[in-house]
Amino acid sequence: MGNGGSAGALRRWCCGAAAGLGLAALPGLARAEACRADLARLALTSGGAAQFSIEIADDEAERSQGLMNRDHLARGAGMLFVYPTERPVAFWMRNTLIPLDMIFIDARGAVVHVHANATPHDETPIPSGAPVRFVLEINGGLAQAIGIGPGAVLRHPAIAPDLALAPCD
């Protein structure tokens, strides 16, 4: 989690737990539900939805620190890594104490790859497999358990409205 480097102060966001939602344009997401920076909402390919209370890592220091040195991550929590442009990325698990699922997401909000159960402390690079603009880290094994895979769609205000498959209002 992260690409190594110095520790940065992470902006903390609170709220919410994993929950289903509902959307006319995209199954699983409701347009009436406001987009919030502290929530990552995903429309699942199965037609359901998932929601995570997230922290944002959108600068180099925050992305480098990621979820290192934490011994717990709540089931409905995660961290959304936001890059300024779409690009191939690679993560590792240096100083990461808990297994994580890494959900790689393109600039439109489409999940392009999921790396399940990254091994704590493993420094082997975990590539995105395609250019991405976002990476959502959640507890290891949770993506498969709730049906997050390629084709799922993220709805979040960091996604440019003119590109978003599930735009915010």
C-alpha positions as YAML, in Angstrom:
chain: A
units: angstrom
residues:
- id: 1
  name: MET
  ca: [0.00, 0.00, 0.00]
- id: 2
  name: GLY
  ca: [1.57, 2.85, -1.28]
- id: 3
  name: ASN
  ca: [4.76, 3.06, -3.24]
- id: 4
  name: GLY
  ca: [7.04, 3.45, -0.23]
- id: 5
  name: GLY
  ca: [8.39, 6.76, 0.99]
- id: 6
  name: SER
  ca: [8.00, 9.12, 3.88]
- id: 7
  name: ALA
  ca: [5.00, 9.24, 6.16]
- id: 8
  name: GLY
  ca: [2.47, 11.98, 5.52]
- id: 9
  name: ALA
  ca: [-0.45, 13.22, 7.56]
- id: 10
  name: LEU
  ca: [-3.58, 11.52, 6.34]
- id: 11
  name: ARG
  ca: [-6.84, 13.36, 6.26]
- id: 12
  name: ARG
  ca: [-9.29, 11.31, 8.28]
- id: 13
  name: TRP
  ca: [-12.90, 10.91, 7.23]
- id: 14
  name: CYS
  ca: [-15.56, 9.28, 9.31]
- id: 15
  name: CYS
  ca: [-18.97, 7.91, 8.71]
- id: 16
  name: GLY
  ca: [-20.95, 5.07, 7.21]
- id: 17
  name: ALA
  ca: [-20.53, 1.33, 7.01]
- id: 18
  name: ALA
  ca: [-20.93, -1.13, 4.19]
- id: 19
  name: ALA
  ca: [-24.48, -0.76, 2.92]
- id: 20
  name: GLY
  ca: [-26.61, -1.27, -0.16]
- id: 21
  name: LEU
  ca: [-27.96, 1.74, -2.05]
- id: 22
  name: GLY
  ca: [-30.12, 1.88, -5.23]
- id: 23
  name: LEU
  ca: [-29.80, 4.36, -9.30]
- id: 24
  name: ALA
  ca: [-31.84, 4.71, -12.34]
- id: 25
  name: ALA
  ca: [-28.87, 5.03, -14.70]
- id: 26
  name: LEU
  ca: [-26.69, 2.44, -12.96]
- id: 27
  name: PRO
  ca: [-28.08, -0.44, -10.88]
- id: 28
  name: GLY
  ca: [-27.03, -0.26, -7.26]
- id: 29
  name: LEU
  ca: [-26.49, 3.52, -6.99]
- id: 30
  name: ALA
  ca: [-29.16, 6.10, -6.25]
- id: 31
  name: ARG
  ca: [-28.84, 9.55, -7.82]
- id: 32
  name: ALA
  ca: [-30.67, 11.02, -4.82]
- id: 33
  name: GLU
  ca: [-27.79, 9.85, -2.62]
- id: 34
  name: ALA
  ca: [-25.32, 12.75, -2.61]
- id: 35
  name: CYS
  ca: [-21.70, 12.08, -3.51]
- id: 36
  name: ARG
  ca: [-19.43, 12.69, -0.54]
- id: 37
  name: ALA
  ca: [-15.65, 12.75, -0.34]
- id: 38
  name: ASP
  ca: [-15.76, 10.48, 2.71]
- id: 39
  name: LEU
  ca: [-17.70, 7.69, 0.95]
- id: 40
  name: ALA
  ca: [-16.76, 5.40, -1.91]
- id: 41
  name: ARG
  ca: [-19.83, 3.85, -3.51]
- id: 42
  name: LEU
  ca: [-19.57, 0.95, -5.94]
- id: 43
  name: ALA
  ca: [-22.24, -0.43, -8.22]
- id: 44
  name: LEU
  ca: [-21.56, -4.16, -8.45]
- id: 45
  name: THR
  ca: [-21.89, -6.20, -11.62]
- id: 46
  name: SER
  ca: [-24.44, -8.35, -9.79]
- id: 47
  name: GLY
  ca: [-26.72, -5.31, -9.53]
- id: 48
  name: GLY
  ca: [-26.05, -4.70, -5.86]
- id: 49
  name: ALA
  ca: [-23.99, -1.96, -4.26]
- id: 50
  name: ALA
  ca: [-21.31, -1.45, -1.64]
- id: 51
  name: GLN
  ca: [-20.34, 1.62, 0.33]
- id: 52
  name: PHE
  ca: [-17.16, 2.31, 2.27]
- id: 53
  name: SER
  ca: [-16.21, 5.04, 4.71]
- id: 54
  name: ILE
  ca: [-12.88, 6.16, 3.32]
- id: 55
  name: GLU
  ca: [-9.77, 8.17, 3.92]
- id: 56
  name: ILE
  ca: [-8.36, 9.98, 0.90]
- id: 57
  name: ALA
  ca: [-4.70, 9.73, -0.11]
- id: 58
  name: ASP
  ca: [-4.31, 12.30, -2.88]
- id: 59
  name: ASP
  ca: [-0.78, 13.61, -2.57]
- id: 60
  name: GLU
  ca: [2.58, 11.86, -2.76]
- id: 61
  name: ALA
  ca: [3.18, 11.74, 1.00]
- id: 62
  name: GLU
  ca: [-0.29, 10.35, 1.76]
- id: 63
  name: ARG
  ca: [-0.08, 7.77, -1.05]
- id: 64
  name: SER
  ca: [3.36, 6.69, 0.21]
- id: 65
  name: GLN
  ca: [2.11, 6.19, 3.77]
- id: 66
  name: GLY
  ca: [-1.20, 4.56, 2.85]
- id: 67
  name: LEU
  ca: [-2.39, 2.05, 5.44]
- id: 68
  name: MET
  ca: [1.08, 1.18, 6.76]
- id: 69
  name: ASN
  ca: [1.53, 0.30, 10.44]
- id: 70
  name: ARG
  ca: [-2.16, -0.20, 11.15]
- id: 71
  name: ASP
  ca: [-3.25, -3.34, 12.95]
- id: 72
  name: HIS
  ca: [-6.95, -2.98, 12.14]
- id: 73
  name: LEU
  ca: [-9.27, -1.69, 9.43]
- id: 74
  name: ALA
  ca: [-13.01, -1.65, 10.09]
- id: 75
  name: ARG
  ca: [-15.06, -3.83, 7.72]
- id: 76
  name: GLY
  ca: [-16.83, -0.85, 6.15]
- id: 77
  name: ALA
  ca: [-13.67, 1.27, 5.87]
- id: 78
  name: GLY
  ca: [-11.01, 1.78, 3.26]
- id: 79
  name: MET
  ca: [-8.58, 4.18, 1.68]
- id: 80
  name: LEU
  ca: [-9.00, 5.74, -1.76]
- id: 81
  name: PHE
  ca: [-5.74, 6.62, -3.51]
- id: 82
  name: VAL
  ca: [-6.31, 9.42, -6.03]
- id: 83
  name: TYR
  ca: [-3.74, 10.14, -8.73]
- id: 84
  name: PRO
  ca: [-3.70, 13.40, -10.72]
- id: 85
  name: THR
  ca: [-3.76, 11.50, -14.04]
- id: 86
  name: GLU
  ca: [-4.52, 7.99, -15.24]
- id: 87
  name: ARG
  ca: [-1.37, 5.83, -15.27]
- id: 88
  name: PRO
  ca: [-0.09, 2.33, -14.51]
- id: 89
  name: VAL
  ca: [0.73, 2.01, -10.80]
- id: 90
  name: ALA
  ca: [2.21, -0.66, -8.56]
- id: 91
  name: PHE
  ca: [1.72, -1.11, -4.83]
- id: 92
  name: TRP
  ca: [3.52, -3.12, -2.18]
- id: 93
  name: MET
  ca: [2.82, -4.17, 1.37]
- id: 94
  name: ARG
  ca: [5.93, -2.85, 3.15]
- id: 95
  name: ASN
  ca: [5.11, -2.15, 6.81]
- id: 96
  name: THR
  ca: [1.50, -3.14, 6.20]
- id: 97
  name: LEU
  ca: [0.23, -5.35, 9.02]
- id: 98
  name: ILE
  ca: [-3.13, -6.53, 7.64]
- id: 99
  name: PRO
  ca: [-4.09, -8.28, 4.39]
- id: 100
  name: LEU
  ca: [-5.72, -5.94, 1.88]
- id: 101
  name: ASP
  ca: [-7.71, -6.11, -1.33]
- id: 102
  name: MET
  ca: [-6.51, -3.55, -3.88]
- id: 103
  name: ILE
  ca: [-9.22, -2.43, -6.28]
- id: 104
  name: PHE
  ca: [-7.74, -0.69, -9.34]
- id: 105
  name: ILE
  ca: [-10.13, 1.80, -10.99]
- id: 106
  name: ASP
  ca: [-9.79, 3.78, -14.23]
- id: 107
  name: ALA
  ca: [-10.56, 7.50, -14.76]
- id: 108
  name: ARG
  ca: [-14.23, 6.70, -15.60]
- id: 109
  name: GLY
  ca: [-14.73, 4.84, -12.32]
- id: 110
  name: ALA
  ca: [-14.65, 1.33, -13.82]
- id: 111
  name: VAL
  ca: [-12.93, -1.39, -11.81]
- id: 112
  name: VAL
  ca: [-10.27, -2.86, -14.10]
- id: 113
  name: HIS
  ca: [-8.48, -5.23, -11.72]
- id: 114
  name: VAL
  ca: [-8.72, -6.55, -8.17]
- id: 115
  name: HIS
  ca: [-5.72, -7.94, -6.35]
- id: 116
  name: ALA
  ca: [-7.14, -10.00, -3.48]
- id: 117
  name: ASN
  ca: [-5.52, -10.62, -0.11]
- id: 118
  name: ALA
  ca: [-2.20, -8.85, -0.54]
- id: 119
  name: THR
  ca: [0.21, -10.40, 1.95]
- id: 120
  name: PRO
  ca: [1.34, -8.24, 4.88]
- id: 121
  name: HIS
  ca: [5.00, -7.11, 4.69]
- id: 122
  name: ASP
  ca: [5.46, -8.46, 1.14]
- id: 123
  name: GLU
  ca: [7.51, -6.03, -0.95]
- id: 124
  name: THR
  ca: [6.70, -7.71, -4.27]
- id: 125
  name: PRO
  ca: [5.19, -5.08, -6.58]
- id: 126
  name: ILE
  ca: [1.46, -5.46, -7.23]
- id: 127
  name: PRO
  ca: [0.76, -3.86, -10.63]
- id: 128
  name: SER
  ca: [-2.53, -2.28, -11.63]
- id: 129
  name: GLY
  ca: [-2.53, -4.23, -14.89]
- id: 130
  name: ALA
  ca: [-3.86, -1.17, -16.76]
- id: 131
  name: PRO
  ca: [-3.72, 2.61, -16.44]
- id: 132
  name: VAL
  ca: [-5.75, 3.71, -13.40]
- id: 133
  name: ARG
  ca: [-6.57, 6.94, -11.63]
- id: 134
  name: PHE
  ca: [-7.85, 5.43, -8.37]
- id: 135
  name: VAL
  ca: [-7.04, 2.52, -6.07]
- id: 136
  name: LEU
  ca: [-9.40, 1.53, -3.27]
- id: 137
  name: GLU
  ca: [-7.90, -0.56, -0.47]
- id: 138
  name: ILE
  ca: [-10.24, -2.56, 1.76]
- id: 139
  name: ASN
  ca: [-9.87, -5.57, 4.04]
- id: 140
  name: GLY
  ca: [-8.43, -8.66, 2.40]
- id: 141
  name: GLY
  ca: [-11.05, -11.05, 1.04]
- id: 142
  name: LEU
  ca: [-13.89, -8.54, 1.26]
- id: 143
  name: ALA
  ca: [-14.01, -7.71, -2.47]
- id: 144
  name: GLN
  ca: [-14.77, -11.31, -3.39]
- id: 145
  name: ALA
  ca: [-17.15, -11.76, -0.46]
- id: 146
  name: ILE
  ca: [-19.37, -8.88, -1.59]
- id: 147
  name: GLY
  ca: [-18.87, -9.20, -5.35]
- id: 148
  name: ILE
  ca: [-16.46, -6.41, -6.28]
- id: 149
  name: GLY
  ca: [-14.66, -7.26, -9.50]
- id: 150
  name: PRO
  ca: [-13.87, -5.93, -12.96]
- id: 151
  name: GLY
  ca: [-16.92, -4.16, -14.34]
- id: 152
  name: ALA
  ca: [-18.02, -2.74, -10.99]
- id: 153
  name: VAL
  ca: [-18.28, 1.06, -11.03]
- id: 154
  name: LEU
  ca: [-17.10, 3.61, -8.45]
- id: 155
  name: ARG
  ca: [-19.12, 6.74, -7.78]
- id: 156
  name: HIS
  ca: [-17.12, 9.48, -6.05]
- id: 157
  name: PRO
  ca: [-16.72, 13.27, -6.44]
- id: 158
  name: ALA
  ca: [-13.03, 12.87, -7.41]
- id: 159
  name: ILE
  ca: [-14.14, 11.35, -10.75]
- id: 160
  name: ALA
  ca: [-14.47, 13.99, -13.47]
- id: 161
  name: PRO
  ca: [-18.19, 14.37, -14.26]
- id: 162
  name: ASP
  ca: [-17.59, 14.35, -18.03]
- id: 163
  name: LEU
  ca: [-15.84, 10.95, -17.75]
- id: 164
  name: ALA
  ca: [-17.79, 9.29, -14.93]
- id: 165
  name: LEU
  ca: [-19.84, 6.19, -15.66]
- id: 166
  name: ALA
  ca: [-21.82, 7.08, -12.52]
- id: 167
  name: PRO
  ca: [-21.54, 10.86, -12.25]
- id: 168
  name: CYS
  ca: [-22.31, 12.83, -9.13]
- id: 169
  name: ASP
  ca: [-25.14, 15.34, -9.41]
...
